[in-house]
Amino acid sequence: MTRTRVTALAIAIAAAAAVVIVLLVVAIGGGSSDGPAAFLSKDADSAVFVSWTRVGDDVSGSLSAAEVAQPEPGLFPTVTPGQVVPQTASFTGTVRDGSVRLLIGSRTGMNRVNGRLDGDTLELTMPQDSGVQRRRLTPASQADYTNAVRDIRDHEQQRKDGAQAAKARGERAARPAIKQAAIAFQKALAPGSNDNPCQYMTAKLQKDVTSFGESQARSGLAPAGRSCAKIARNSQADRTLPLYEGAQGVARIDFSEQVMAALPSPPGAIVTWRDESARATATSRTPFTKENGRWLVYECCH
């Protein structure tokens, strides 16, 4: 099962305005007699708990669910990815001749739940984007559900810790390659270098640099026919302190989920150059990203 398994159920619990139809298939058993009954389904990432009290054909109770929150689209997500937020909603309904009819939520966001009661196993069939998803619940207690939610949180924390450790290992391994690429690029910008600085740029940046040079030529600001390397070197020569002058080298490397803070961009690393490490200007730092297995300059020189 995927980690989005109980999303439809969570919508029902939150009493969303749209109606979510969930089929409850339960076989006759522990919940078939008058009195309380409760059922639980759990795994590493989610849990579903149903408890009710039955009097004749009438039932009333609550449906609870907890799952690891996934990233949400938009600028203002309602939950933090990885957060585990249990939700509970009450219901009323009937059980007659094995048929179950429940109404979950409030009048402003009511969701109808249909199903069957048969034995001590409760099976939920919920609509998903890719079809339906079934969950099998067995008799349990409120304490079992509380423990299941705790286990989900513990499992998610272990996953986060493992991901963070793997990220740190990856960054340590990447630093020498980034430093090597940065210094090679820095040296290749020198007017007398035989190396091509554009080979250390992403394909998009090479295209952008060339387009910038062509635009300058059309405006009469530069000669036509300049190569990508020539355009990049000319751009550096216009700076107060070109990257190829002074004490060369890398002062620091900072990793980022987005290498251009103001624009959508890929993850990568920001290189701060040694001669400019004390400056607070945009030109003191150069973003690098990994493309086709190589660390390359993402934005520079045009």
N, C-alpha and C positions, 0 to 999 in steps of 0.2 A: 504494500500500500504506500501511496505517496503521503507527504506531510500536509497536504491540503485536504485530507480525507473528510474532516467533519466541518468543512466550511459551510456547506448547505445547512447543516444542523445548527451551527453557530448563528447563521442568519435567522433561523427559526426562533432560536432562544432569544435573540435580540429583538424579536417582534418587528422585523422589517415590514415595510408596507407591502412589498411584493409577496404573493402567496407562494410558499414552497411546499409542495406536496411530498410527503415522506410516507412510504409504505412500511408499516410495522407488521412483521410476520412473526407471530409468537406461537409456540406450540403448547398445548394444554398441559398444566402441571403446577409448578410452584405458585403461579399467579392466578390460578383458576378458581380459588376459593375466596370467601370473604376474608377481609383483613388486609394487613400490609404485605407488600412484596417489593423486591428491589432487584435490579439487574445491572451488570457492569460489563463493559467491553474496554480493554486497554491494550496499548502497545507502547513502544518507546517514545512516540511523539504525540499521542492523543488518547483521550479517554471519554467514554459516554456512559452516563449513569441515569437510570430511570427508576423512580420509586413511586408507588401508588398505594392507595388504600381503596379496597373494593367493598361495596355494600350492595349486595344483589347484583343488578346489572350496571350500577353506577360506579365509576372510578374517579378519583381525584388525586393529584400528586404533583411531582415536579420532574423535569428533564434537565440534566446538567451535562455540560460538555467542556472539555479543556483541550487545547491544542497549541502547538508552537506557532506563533504568528509568523506569517510570511511577509516579505516586502510588499508594500502597497504602492500603486502608481499615484502620481500627483505630488504637489508640494507640501501638503499637510496631512500626512498619514495619521490615522487615529491610534495606532499601536506601534510599538517599537518591534522591528523584526527580531525574532528569537524570544520575545516575551510570551509567557504562559499566563493567560487570563481566563480563569474558569467563569462560565456563564450559566445561569440557572433561570428557568421560566416555569411557571405553574401551568397545569392543564386540568381540564375536566373532560369527562367523556363517558362512554358506555361500552360494556362488553356483553355481547348477546350472541348466543349460539356460536361462540368462537370468533365472532367478528368484533374488531376493536375500532371505535371511532373516538378520536381525541381532538380537542381544540386547545392549541398552545398559544400563550401570549395574552395580550389585552385586546380590547375592542378596536383600538386604533391599528393594531398589527397582528391580527389573528391568523394562525396557520392551522389548517386542518390536517390531521394525521389519521390515516386509515391502516388497518391491518387485521391480523388474526392472532388469537391466543391459543397456544397448543403446547403444553408441557412446561418445562422450566427453562426453556431457552428462548431468548428474544432476539429476533433478527431484524435489523434496520436496513432498509433498501432506500438509498438516498440518491437523488439526481445529481450528476456531476457534468462538467462541460464535455467530458469525453464519454459519457454514458451514465451508468449507475454504479454505486458502490454499496456493498453489503457489509454490515457489522453484526457479529454474533455476540449477544450478551448472555451471561449466565448469572445465577443468583449470587448476590453479594450484599455488603452492608455499606453504610455511609462512610465508615472508617476505611473500608477497602478503596472507595473512590478517593478519599483524602490522601491515602497512601499512594494511589496511582498518580495523582497530580504532583505529589512530591517527587515521585520517581521520574516523571516527565521533566520537571525542572532540573533535577540532578543530571539526567541524561543530556539535556540541552547545555548545561554548564560544562559538562565534560567535553561535549562537541566543540563548544566555543574555545575552551582551553586548548584542545588539540589543534583547532584551526589557527589559533593565535601562535602556538608553538611552531606549526608548519610555516606560517607566514614569516616568522622571525628567522627560521632556518633558510627560507628562500631568499630573504633580503641579505642575509650574511653571504650566501653563495653568489648573489648577483653583484655585490659591491665591486669586486675586482674587475669584472667585465665592464661595468659602467665606467669605472675610473679609467680603464684602458681605452675605451671608445672615446671618452671625453678628452683625454690628453691627445689622442691621435687626431681628433677633430680640431682641437685647438692649434696644434702644430701645422695642420694642413691649411689653415686659414692664412698663414704667413705668405706674403707676396712671392717669396723665393722658393716655396715648397713645391716639390714634384708630386706630392700626394693630392688627391682630389677631395676637398672637404665634403662635397655632395654625396660621396659614397657612405658617409656617416649620418646621412639624413634619411628620414622616412620617405617613401615614394611620394606621398602627398606634399611634404615640405619641398622636395626637389621640384615638383610641378609648380608650387606656389612661388618659389624663388625665381624660376624661369619666367613665369607670367609677370612677376613684378618687374623684372628686367625689360621685358617686352613693352610693358606699359610705360616705363621710363623712356624707352627709345621712341615710342609713338609721341610722347610729349616733348621730345627734344632735349630731355635731361641727361641722356646717356647715349652712347653709340649703339647701333643695332648689332645683332649677331653675337652678343656676349654669351659665353657659356655659363652654366650654373655656377661653376667654381669662380669665375671672374666676377659674377654678380655678388656672390657671397663675400669675396675678398674686398670688393669695392665698398660694400656695406660696412665691413669691419674697419676699413681705413677711415671712414667718416666718423668713427667713434672717438671720444676723447682718449680712451684707453682701450685699444683693440685687444682682443683675447690673446693674440699671438705675441704681445709685448709684455714686458715686466716679468715678475715672478710667476711663471706658469705653474699649472697644476690645480688640483681639486682641494678645496678647503673642507667641504662636507657634502654628503649625499643624503637627501631626505626622500623617503618613499611616500607616495600619495595615491589615493584611490582615483584621483582626477588631477592630471598634471597641469591643467589650465583652470584655475579656480573660477574664473568668470564665464567660462564657456564649456559646453559639453566636450569632454575629452577622455581618452583612455587612461587607465592607471599607469603609473610609471614612477620615475624618480626625478627629483629636482637637484641639479648640480650647481653648487655655489663655487665660483672660481676663486682661487687663492688671492689674487690681487684685488678682488672686489668683495671679499667676504664681509667687510664692515659697511658696505653700502646698502641702502634700502631701496635701490632702484630695481626695476624689472629686468634691466640688462645685466644685473649682477648674478642672475640665476638663469640656467638653461634647462628646459624640461627634456627628459629622455623617455622613450617608451620602447617596449620590446616588439619587434616586428620580424616575422619569419625567423625567430630564434636569435635575433641580434638586437643589442641595445643601440638605438639610433636617436638622433636629435629630432624632437617633435616640433619645435618652433624656434626659429632663429634667422637672422641674416637677410631680412628683406623688409 
